[in-house]
Amino acid sequence: MLGGVRSVSNAGDINGDGFDDVIVGGDSYYTGNAGYVVFGKALV
């Protein structure tokens, strides 16, 4: 669980599905720091 978002960055297409992905970094209540990859998808 993120306590506060510190950065958001375009990661390109990490998983090769043709959609751009995003990396979100910030503080975590549990581990101190955390990074998450948000996978892009088609809009319906």
N, CA, C and O atoms as CSV, one atom per row, in Angstrom:
chain,resi,resn,atom,element,x,y,z
A,1,MET,N,N,0.848,-1.187,0.000
A,1,MET,CA,C,0.000,0.000,0.000
A,1,MET,C,C,0.881,1.233,0.000
A,1,MET,O,O,1.748,1.379,0.862
A,2,LEU,N,N,0.667,2.116,-0.955
A,2,LEU,CA,C,1.479,3.326,-1.047
A,2,LEU,C,C,1.031,4.375,-0.044
A,2,LEU,O,O,-0.163,4.629,0.117
A,3,GLY,N,N,2.004,4.985,0.631
A,3,GLY,CA,C,1.717,6.075,1.539
A,3,GLY,C,C,1.740,7.409,0.815
A,3,GLY,O,O,0.997,8.323,1.173
A,4,GLY,N,N,2.578,7.528,-0.188
A,4,GLY,CA,C,2.663,8.754,-0.966
A,4,GLY,C,C,3.425,8.498,-2.243
A,4,GLY,O,O,4.506,7.911,-2.215
A,5,VAL,N,N,2.881,8.927,-3.356
A,5,VAL,CA,C,3.536,8.739,-4.649
A,5,VAL,C,C,4.618,9.801,-4.795
A,5,VAL,O,O,4.358,10.989,-4.603
A,6,ARG,N,N,5.827,9.373,-5.133
A,6,ARG,CA,C,6.937,10.304,-5.312
A,6,ARG,C,C,7.326,10.487,-6.770
A,6,ARG,O,O,7.855,11.531,-7.153
A,7,SER,N,N,7.064,9.474,-7.576
A,7,SER,CA,C,7.416,9.610,-8.989
A,7,SER,C,C,6.586,8.681,-9.860
A,7,SER,O,O,6.160,7.610,-9.429
A,8,VAL,N,N,6.368,9.115,-11.091
A,8,VAL,CA,C,5.670,8.321,-12.103
A,8,VAL,C,C,6.485,8.465,-13.380
A,8,VAL,O,O,6.868,9.573,-13.754
A,9,SER,N,N,6.749,7.347,-14.049
A,9,SER,CA,C,7.562,7.395,-15.247
A,9,SER,C,C,7.072,6.413,-16.294
A,9,SER,O,O,6.604,5.323,-15.965
A,10,ASN,N,N,7.181,6.807,-17.562
A,10,ASN,CA,C,6.849,5.911,-18.656
A,10,ASN,C,C,7.896,4.805,-18.688
A,10,ASN,O,O,9.093,5.087,-18.638
A,11,ALA,N,N,7.465,3.561,-18.768
A,11,ALA,CA,C,8.381,2.423,-18.765
A,11,ALA,C,C,8.481,1.765,-20.133
A,11,ALA,O,O,9.183,0.766,-20.288
A,12,GLY,N,N,7.788,2.312,-21.127
A,12,GLY,CA,C,7.761,1.653,-22.430
A,12,GLY,C,C,6.830,0.449,-22.363
A,12,GLY,O,O,5.889,0.428,-21.569
A,13,ASP,N,N,7.092,-0.542,-23.186
A,13,ASP,CA,C,6.248,-1.741,-23.234
A,13,ASP,C,C,6.992,-2.897,-22.567
A,13,ASP,O,O,7.648,-3.688,-23.245
A,14,ILE,N,N,6.893,-2.996,-21.250
A,14,ILE,CA,C,7.644,-3.996,-20.481
A,14,ILE,C,C,7.241,-5.422,-20.829
A,14,ILE,O,O,8.107,-6.282,-20.994
A,15,ASN,N,N,5.958,-5.686,-20.941
A,15,ASN,CA,C,5.492,-7.062,-21.127
A,15,ASN,C,C,5.227,-7.442,-22.583
A,15,ASN,O,O,4.717,-8.531,-22.848
A,16,GLY,N,N,5.562,-6.570,-23.526
A,16,GLY,CA,C,5.483,-6.904,-24.934
A,16,GLY,C,C,4.087,-7.066,-25.508
A,16,GLY,O,O,3.910,-7.763,-26.507
A,17,ASP,N,N,3.083,-6.431,-24.891
A,17,ASP,CA,C,1.702,-6.573,-25.381
A,17,ASP,C,C,1.281,-5.454,-26.329
A,17,ASP,O,O,0.143,-5.437,-26.798
A,18,GLY,N,N,2.185,-4.522,-26.613
A,18,GLY,CA,C,1.870,-3.433,-27.528
A,18,GLY,C,C,1.340,-2.178,-26.864
A,18,GLY,O,O,1.058,-1.197,-27.551
A,19,PHE,N,N,1.197,-2.181,-25.552
A,19,PHE,CA,C,0.707,-1.017,-24.811
A,19,PHE,C,C,1.799,-0.510,-23.877
A,19,PHE,O,O,2.502,-1.305,-23.254
A,20,ASP,N,N,1.945,0.817,-23.776
A,20,ASP,CA,C,2.928,1.386,-22.868
A,20,ASP,C,C,2.546,1.120,-21.421
A,20,ASP,O,O,1.368,1.103,-21.063
A,21,ASP,N,N,3.566,0.914,-20.599
A,21,ASP,CA,C,3.387,0.655,-19.171
A,21,ASP,C,C,3.989,1.811,-18.376
A,21,ASP,O,O,4.748,2.609,-18.926
A,22,VAL,N,N,3.662,1.907,-17.101
A,22,VAL,CA,C,4.085,3.008,-16.243
A,22,VAL,C,C,4.689,2.441,-14.960
A,22,VAL,O,O,4.206,1.440,-14.433
A,23,ILE,N,N,5.744,3.081,-14.461
A,23,ILE,CA,C,6.316,2.732,-13.162
A,23,ILE,C,C,5.940,3.828,-12.175
A,23,ILE,O,O,6.110,5.013,-12.461
A,24,VAL,N,N,5.428,3.431,-11.010
A,24,VAL,CA,C,5.063,4.357,-9.950
A,24,VAL,C,C,5.934,4.044,-8.741
A,24,VAL,O,O,5.994,2.895,-8.305
A,25,GLY,N,N,6.603,5.041,-8.200
A,25,GLY,CA,C,7.455,4.853,-7.028
A,25,GLY,C,C,7.005,5.744,-5.894
A,25,GLY,O,O,6.522,6.853,-6.117
A,26,GLY,N,N,7.166,5.254,-4.669
A,26,GLY,CA,C,6.777,6.069,-3.525
A,26,GLY,C,C,7.058,5.392,-2.213
A,26,GLY,O,O,7.783,4.399,-2.154
A,27,ASP,N,N,6.486,5.928,-1.164
A,27,ASP,CA,C,6.648,5.385,0.179
A,27,ASP,C,C,5.646,4.269,0.412
A,27,ASP,O,O,4.505,4.344,-0.044
A,28,SER,N,N,6.070,3.245,1.115
A,28,SER,CA,C,5.186,2.146,1.476
A,28,SER,C,C,5.050,2.112,3.001
A,28,SER,O,O,6.030,2.294,3.724
A,29,TYR,N,N,3.848,1.881,3.471
A,29,TYR,CA,C,3.633,1.767,4.915
A,29,TYR,C,C,4.355,0.554,5.492
A,29,TYR,O,O,4.698,0.538,6.674
A,30,TYR,N,N,4.588,-0.461,4.662
A,30,TYR,CA,C,5.120,-1.732,5.154
A,30,TYR,C,C,6.615,-1.889,4.966
A,30,TYR,O,O,7.277,-2.457,5.835
A,31,THR,N,N,7.182,-1.398,3.846
A,31,THR,CA,C,8.590,-1.656,3.549
A,31,THR,C,C,9.451,-0.405,3.468
A,31,THR,O,O,10.661,-0.524,3.276
A,32,GLY,N,N,8.901,0.757,3.602
A,32,GLY,CA,C,9.664,1.998,3.503
A,32,GLY,C,C,9.618,2.602,2.118
A,32,GLY,O,O,9.208,3.753,1.966
A,33,ASN,N,N,10.027,1.861,1.105
A,33,ASN,CA,C,9.979,2.323,-0.286
A,33,ASN,C,C,9.349,1.238,-1.139
A,33,ASN,O,O,9.443,0.053,-0.819
A,34,ALA,N,N,8.713,1.640,-2.211
A,34,ALA,CA,C,8.065,0.657,-3.081
A,34,ALA,C,C,8.044,1.166,-4.513
A,34,ALA,O,O,8.014,2.371,-4.764
A,35,GLY,N,N,8.060,0.227,-5.441
A,35,GLY,CA,C,7.906,0.532,-6.852
A,35,GLY,C,C,6.883,-0.420,-7.445
A,35,GLY,O,O,6.873,-1.610,-7.127
A,36,TYR,N,N,6.032,0.097,-8.296
A,36,TYR,CA,C,4.971,-0.718,-8.898
A,36,TYR,C,C,4.945,-0.473,-10.393
A,36,TYR,O,O,5.146,0.653,-10.848
A,37,VAL,N,N,4.698,-1.524,-11.155
A,37,VAL,CA,C,4.505,-1.403,-12.588
A,37,VAL,C,C,3.006,-1.499,-12.860
A,37,VAL,O,O,2.340,-2.434,-12.416
A,38,VAL,N,N,2.486,-0.517,-13.597
A,38,VAL,CA,C,1.071,-0.525,-14.000
A,38,VAL,C,C,1.061,-0.833,-15.489
A,38,VAL,O,O,1.571,-0.056,-16.297
A,39,PHE,N,N,0.478,-1.969,-15.847
A,39,PHE,CA,C,0.469,-2.410,-17.243
A,39,PHE,C,C,-0.646,-1.706,-18.006
A,39,PHE,O,O,-1.779,-1.613,-17.533
A,40,GLY,N,N,-0.305,-1.211,-19.202
A,40,GLY,CA,C,-1.274,-0.543,-20.051
A,40,GLY,C,C,-2.229,-1.542,-20.685
A,40,GLY,O,O,-1.926,-2.730,-20.796
A,41,LYS,N,N,-3.392,-1.041,-21.101
A,41,LYS,CA,C,-4.374,-1.890,-21.787
A,41,LYS,C,C,-5.223,-1.021,-22.693
A,41,LYS,O,O,-5.192,0.207,-22.605
A,42,ALA,N,N,-5.966,-1.656,-23.546
A,42,ALA,CA,C,-6.845,-0.957,-24.472
A,42,ALA,C,C,-8.038,-0.362,-23.723
A,42,ALA,O,O,-8.557,-0.969,-22.786
A,43,LEU,N,N,-8.462,0.815,-24.137
A,43,LEU,CA,C,-9.675,1.395,-23.576
A,43,LEU,C,C,-10.876,0.741,-24.222
A,43,LEU,O,O,-10.897,0.533,-25.435
A,44,VAL,N,N,-11.854,0.423,-23.438
A,44,VAL,CA,C,-13.047,-0.267,-23.966
A,44,VAL,C,C,-14.124,0.733,-24.257
A,44,VAL,O,O,-15.207,0.360,-24.708
